Amino acid sequence: MMDRVSKVFYQWMEQELLFRPEQLHLTEALLRKWKVYDQLEAIYLELGGQSKRIFIPKNITVWTANRRAVLIDSPLDYNRYRLQTFRADWYAEKMPEMDVKALGRFCRNKEKECLKMGIGPNLWTSKVAEDYFGKPEAPGDFFENGAPAWRLRAWNSLMTDVACHGFFYNLQRVSIYKTIMHQGKLRPLQELLLAGKPEDAEKVGKIVLAGWK
């Protein structure tokens, strides 16, 4: 279920930049064709994967237009497990245009915000997450196996990036913590999206568009 901030963001992207949701379909055969399967398998194991085969999300939704793709990351996307995926060599090799250092800083500095939201039902753990990443520790306890659902979310984000690269989309991940000048003050993007004022849609659209220049 999409949160309010994401809903407003994608509505504005559709309105201002004509982006539309598109599903990308991943298979093991495609990953092997792109010559990334073995690399992904190593990342999966480092992330704590416990199944014999990596998890491959069948359908990945991104907002696309003119071979560009855009996604907004929420507080649940910034934590130690996502940081671990950002450190993988794949990003430097295949997606050097993504500012993983900045995104990694959010992972380190904003994990407490992730924790506020991420200990509820199916957010800390879930059956699917446990099938691939094992049993959880108590909510909030990162010792040993920590949060399987957080691990799975981080993994799915990596797979989304891989899919966009494989299908030749220039992906931009927009952070809710990105600061923008608004009415003479630096404000986090999340604040504008929560307010959802129609007059701010054009400004946010221009900022996102500038991210590809």
Phi, psi and chi 1 to 4 in degrees:
 res  aa     phi    psi   chi1   chi2   chi3   chi4
   1 MET       -  130.7 -174.3  174.8  178.1      -
   2 MET   -81.0  135.1 -165.3  179.7  -67.2      -
   3 ASP   -77.7  168.1   59.9   69.8      -      -
   4 ARG   -60.3  -43.3  170.6  176.9  166.7   74.1
   5 VAL   -58.9  -46.0  165.8      -      -      -
   6 SER   -65.6  -40.6  -62.4      -      -      -
   7 LYS   -58.5  -47.4  -76.9 -178.2 -179.3  178.1
   8 VAL   -63.7  -43.6  171.8      -      -      -
   9 PHE   -58.1  -50.4  178.4   79.3      -      -
  10 TYR   -70.6  -32.0  -69.0  122.9      -      -
  11 GLN   -61.0  -43.0  -74.6  171.5    1.9      -
  12 TRP   -68.7  -36.3  -72.4   -1.7      -      -
  13 MET   -65.4  -39.1  -68.1  -57.7   97.9      -
  14 GLU   -67.1  -40.9  -68.1 -177.8   17.5      -
  15 GLN   -72.0  -45.8  171.9 -173.5  -38.2      -
  16 GLU   -91.5  -35.8  -61.0  -64.1  -34.6      -
  17 LEU  -118.5    2.9  -57.5  179.4      -      -
  18 LEU    61.9   29.8  -56.4 -179.0      -      -
  19 PHE   -75.0  147.3  -83.1   78.4      -      -
  20 ARG  -135.4  147.6  -64.3  -67.8 -176.6  -94.4
  21 PRO   -66.9  137.8   22.5  -30.9      -      -
  22 GLU  -138.3  142.6  179.2  179.5  -10.2      -
  23 GLN   -98.9  130.2  -75.0 -160.9  -28.7      -
  24 LEU  -103.9  133.6  -52.3 -179.5      -      -
  25 HIS  -107.1  119.7  -54.3  -73.7      -      -
  26 LEU  -104.8  144.8  -90.5 -172.9      -      -
  27 THR  -140.5  162.6   64.2      -      -      -
  28 GLU   -62.0  -37.6 -178.7  176.6  -31.4      -
  29 ALA   -60.7  -40.8      -      -      -      -
  30 LEU   -65.1  -43.8  -93.4  178.7      -      -
  31 LEU   -62.2  -35.8  -65.1  175.0      -      -
  32 ARG   -72.8  -37.0  -68.5 -168.4 -178.3  -80.5
  33 LYS   -61.6  -39.1  179.2 -178.5  177.8 -178.9
  34 TRP   -78.5   -3.2  -63.8  -22.6      -      -
  35 LYS    61.5   40.5  -63.7 -177.8  172.7   24.9
  36 VAL  -122.0   -4.0  -64.6      -      -      -
  37 TYR   -61.3  -48.1 -173.8   89.0      -      -
  38 ASP   -63.1  -39.4  -68.9  -16.1      -      -
  39 GLN   -64.7  -42.4 -171.0  175.4   18.6      -
  40 LEU   -65.3  -37.6  -70.7  171.5      -      -
  41 GLU   -61.5  -40.6 -171.2  173.6   48.0      -
  42 ALA   -66.1  -41.7      -      -      -      -
  43 ILE   -63.4  -41.8  -62.2  169.8      -      -
  44 TYR   -58.6  -45.7  175.8   72.9      -      -
  45 LEU   -66.7  -39.8  -66.8  173.9      -      -
  46 GLU   -64.3  -29.7  -70.1  172.7    3.2      -
  47 LEU   -80.0   -6.0 -168.1   59.3      -      -
  48 GLY   103.8   13.5      -      -      -      -
  49 GLY   -60.0  137.2      -      -      -      -
  50 GLN  -121.9   -4.8  -61.9 -175.2   13.3      -
  51 SER   -87.0  164.6   59.1      -      -      -
  52 LYS   -70.2  -30.0  -69.4 -177.1  178.5  179.2
  53 ARG  -122.5  149.5  -55.7 -177.0   80.0   80.6
  54 ILE   -68.4  156.4   67.2  172.3      -      -
  55 PHE   -82.2  126.1  176.7   71.8      -      -
  56 ILE  -118.5  105.9  -58.3  175.9      -      -
  57 PRO   -62.9  130.1   20.9  -29.5      -      -
  58 LYS   -72.8  -42.3  -57.6  -59.3 -179.0 -171.8
  59 ASN  -125.2  124.9  -61.2  -52.7      -      -
  60 ILE  -119.5  125.1  -66.7  170.9      -      -
  61 THR   -99.2  126.8  -58.2      -      -      -
  62 VAL  -134.7  159.3  -65.9      -      -      -
  63 TRP   -97.5  123.9  -92.2 -107.0      -      -
  64 THR  -128.5  155.6   66.6      -      -      -
  65 ALA  -168.0  126.7      -      -      -      -
  66 ASN    54.2   47.7  -59.0  -42.4      -      -
  67 ARG    64.3   16.1  -53.7  -48.1  -55.6  173.4
  68 ARG  -108.6  150.7  -70.1  170.7  171.2  170.3
  69 ALA  -133.5  145.2      -      -      -      -
  70 VAL  -135.8  142.7   67.0      -      -      -
  71 LEU  -141.1  149.3  -69.3  168.3      -      -
  72 ILE  -111.5  135.4 -172.0  163.6      -      -
  73 ASP   -97.1  138.0  -72.9  -27.6      -      -
  74 SER  -100.2  176.5   79.6      -      -      -
  75 PRO   -55.2  -29.9  -29.5   37.1      -      -
  76 LEU   -68.9  -11.8  -67.7  171.4      -      -
  77 ASP   -93.3    0.5  -67.5  -60.5      -      -
  78 TYR  -118.7  100.1  -62.6  110.9      -      -
  79 ASN  -161.1  179.9   56.0   62.8      -      -
  80 ARG   -61.6  -31.0   64.5 -167.7   65.5 -160.7
  81 TYR   -75.8  -40.2  -54.4  120.4      -      -
  82 ARG   -66.4  -37.5 -175.2   60.8  170.8  128.5
  83 LEU   -57.8  -40.4  175.9   60.8      -      -
  84 GLN   -61.2  -41.6 -169.6  172.2  -16.7      -
  85 THR   -68.5  -37.2   63.4      -      -      -
  86 PHE   -62.3  -25.5  -80.8  137.0      -      -
  87 ARG   -80.4   -5.8  -72.7  172.8  171.3  164.0
  88 ALA   -66.0  145.7      -      -      -      -
  89 ASP   -61.7  -22.5  -69.4  -20.2      -      -
  90 TRP   -54.5  -40.4 -178.2   86.7      -      -
  91 TYR   -64.3  -43.6  -77.5   98.3      -      -
  92 ALA   -66.8  -34.3      -      -      -      -
  93 GLU   -80.3  -40.3  -64.4  167.4    1.9      -
  94 LYS  -110.7  -27.5  -55.5  -65.5 -174.5 -177.6
  95 MET  -135.8   56.5 -156.7  172.3  -86.9      -
  96 PRO   -65.6  -18.8   24.9  -34.4      -      -
  97 GLU   -72.3  -18.9   68.3  -83.4    8.7      -
  98 MET   -78.2  130.7 -176.2  173.5  -75.2      -
  99 ASP   -82.2   77.2 -168.6   -7.6      -      -
 100 VAL   -70.3  -21.9  -65.5      -      -      -
 101 LYS   -66.5  -45.0  -72.2 -174.3  177.3  179.2
 102 ALA   -66.0  -43.3      -      -      -      -
 103 LEU   -64.9  -36.3  -65.3  171.7      -      -
 104 GLY   -64.9  -36.0      -      -      -      -
 105 ARG   -63.3  -40.0  -77.6 -165.5  -65.2  -87.2
 106 PHE   -62.8  -37.8  -70.9  137.4      -      -
 107 CYS   -61.4  -39.5  -70.0      -      -      -
 108 ARG   -75.9  -41.5  -70.8 -169.7  -63.1  -87.5
 109 ASN   -88.5  -19.3  -61.1  -25.0      -      -
 110 LYS  -114.7   14.6  -61.1  -65.2 -174.9  179.3
 111 GLU   -62.7  -30.2 -172.1  175.3   73.9      -
 112 LYS   -62.1  -35.0  -72.4 -176.6  179.2  178.2
 113 GLU   -68.0  -38.4  -61.4  -56.9  -46.5      -
 114 CYS   -61.6  -41.3 -179.2      -      -      -
 115 LEU   -65.3  -34.6 -171.3   59.3      -      -
 116 LYS   -59.9  -36.0  -70.5  176.9 -176.9  177.4
 117 MET   -97.3  -25.7  -61.3  175.7   61.0      -
 118 GLY   -96.5   22.3      -      -      -      -
 119 ILE  -113.1    6.5   58.9  174.6      -      -
 120 GLY   -79.5  179.7      -      -      -      -
 121 PRO   -55.5  130.5  -24.2   33.8      -      -
 122 ASN    65.7    6.8  -66.4  -39.7      -      -
 123 LEU  -102.9  -37.6  -66.5  175.6      -      -
 124 TRP   -83.4  -38.4 -176.6  -99.8      -      -
 125 THR  -153.7  165.8 -169.5      -      -      -
 126 SER  -160.5  167.7   67.0      -      -      -
 127 LYS   -61.9  -46.1 -176.1 -178.9 -176.8  -53.4
 128 VAL   -62.6  -43.5  174.0      -      -      -
 129 ALA   -61.1  -41.0      -      -      -      -
 130 GLU   -69.4  -31.4  -69.6  179.6   22.8      -
 131 ASP   -61.8  -32.1  -73.8  -15.8      -      -
 132 TYR  -105.4  -26.8  -73.3   90.8      -      -
 133 PHE  -125.2    9.8  -70.0   97.6      -      -
 134 GLY    85.4 -177.6      -      -      -      -
 135 LYS   -74.3  149.7  -63.3  -63.6 -178.8 -177.1
 136 PRO   -87.4  163.5   35.5  -38.1      -      -
 137 GLU   -88.1  176.6  -55.4  -55.6  -38.0      -
 138 ALA   -60.7  145.9      -      -      -      -
 139 PRO   -50.6  126.7  -29.3   37.0      -      -
 140 GLY    94.4   -9.0      -      -      -      -
 141 ASP   -99.4  111.3 -177.8   -0.4      -      -
 142 PHE   -93.8    3.5  -67.0  104.0      -      -
 143 PHE   -68.1  146.8 -173.5   68.7      -      -
 144 GLU    58.6 -112.1  -64.7  -68.1  -13.8      -
 145 ASN   -88.6  -15.1 -148.0   37.0      -      -
 146 GLY    58.4 -127.9      -      -      -      -
 147 ALA  -112.3  101.6      -      -      -      -
 148 PRO   -59.2  -38.3  -25.5   34.9      -      -
 149 ALA   -69.0  -32.8      -      -      -      -
 150 TRP   -64.9  -42.0  -72.2   25.2      -      -
 151 ARG   -61.8  -44.7  -67.0  177.9 -169.4  -93.2
 152 LEU   -64.7  -39.7 -179.3   60.0      -      -
 153 ARG   -62.9  -43.3 -172.4 -179.1 -178.2   99.3
 154 ALA   -61.7  -42.3      -      -      -      -
 155 TRP   -62.3  -45.2  172.3 -103.2      -      -
 156 ASN   -63.2  -35.1  -75.3  -20.5      -      -
 157 SER   -64.6  -42.6  -66.9      -      -      -
 158 LEU   -60.9  -44.6  166.7   64.5      -      -
 159 MET   -64.7  -32.5  -66.1  -62.0  -79.1      -
 160 THR   -63.8  -44.0  -63.2      -      -      -
 161 ASP   -62.6  -41.8  -62.5  -14.3      -      -
 162 VAL   -62.4  -43.1  169.6      -      -      -
 163 ALA   -63.2  -44.1      -      -      -      -
 164 CYS   -61.2  -43.2  -75.0      -      -      -
 165 HIS   -64.6  -44.7  179.2  -91.0      -      -
 166 GLY   -64.0  -34.6      -      -      -      -
 167 PHE   -93.4   12.3  -72.6  112.8      -      -
 168 PHE    65.0   42.3  -57.9  103.4      -      -
 169 TYR  -103.9  137.3  -77.6  102.1      -      -
 170 ASN   -86.4   99.7 -173.9  -14.9      -      -
 171 LEU   -87.8  135.1  171.8   64.5      -      -
 172 GLN  -119.9  122.5 -178.3 -179.1  172.3      -
 173 ARG   -95.8  120.2  -76.6 -169.8  172.6  -85.7
 174 VAL  -101.6  130.0  179.3      -      -      -
 175 SER   -93.6  139.0  172.8      -      -      -
 176 ILE   -64.3  -18.3   58.9  167.2      -      -
 177 TYR   -91.2   -0.5  -59.9  120.7      -      -
 178 LYS   -59.6  130.5  179.0 -178.7  179.2   69.6
 179 THR   -95.0  137.3   53.9      -      -      -
 180 ILE  -133.4  151.4   61.1  178.3      -      -
 181 MET   -79.0  122.0 -175.2   62.7   68.7      -
 182 HIS  -141.4  118.4 -177.1   66.5      -      -
 183 GLN    54.1   42.8  -63.6  178.0  -16.2      -
 184 GLY    80.1    5.7      -      -      -      -
 185 LYS  -132.7  148.2  -65.7 -178.2  180.0  178.9
 186 LEU   -79.7  123.7  -80.1  174.4      -      -
 187 ARG  -132.3  147.6  -59.1  173.4 -176.3 -127.0
 188 PRO   -70.2  144.0   23.6  -31.2      -      -
 189 LEU   -54.2  -36.1  175.8   59.8      -      -
 190 GLN   -53.6  -36.8 -178.1 -179.4   31.8      -
 191 GLU   -64.8  -43.2 -172.5  175.9  -51.5      -
 192 LEU   -67.3  -39.0  -88.8   68.1      -      -
 193 LEU   -69.5  -36.9  -65.2  172.3      -      -
 194 LEU   -65.0  -39.1  -81.0  171.7      -      -
 195 ALA   -68.3  -37.0      -      -      -      -
 196 GLY    61.2   33.6      -      -      -      -
 197 LYS   -76.2  125.1  -65.0  179.7 -179.9  178.4
 198 PRO   -54.0  -32.1  -25.7   35.1      -      -
 199 GLU   -69.0  -14.1   59.3  -93.8   29.8      -
 200 ASP   -90.1   -9.0  -68.6  -28.7      -      -
 201 ALA   -60.6  -44.8      -      -      -      -
 202 GLU   -63.5  -42.1 -177.8  179.2   -1.1      -
 203 LYS   -61.3  -47.0 -178.5 -179.8 -176.0   67.3
 204 VAL   -64.6  -39.4  171.5      -      -      -
 205 GLY   -59.2  -43.8      -      -      -      -
 206 LYS   -64.8  -38.8  -72.0  179.8  177.5  178.6
 207 ILE   -65.2  -42.8  -70.9  170.0      -      -
 208 VAL   -65.2  -44.4  170.8      -      -      -
 209 LEU   -60.1  -37.5 -170.0   59.9      -      -
 210 ALA   -66.8  -19.9      -      -      -      -
 211 GLY   -66.5  -15.3      -      -      -      -
 212 TRP   -96.3   -2.2  -80.0  -69.0      -      -
 213 LYS   -91.9      -  -66.2  178.4 -179.5  177.8
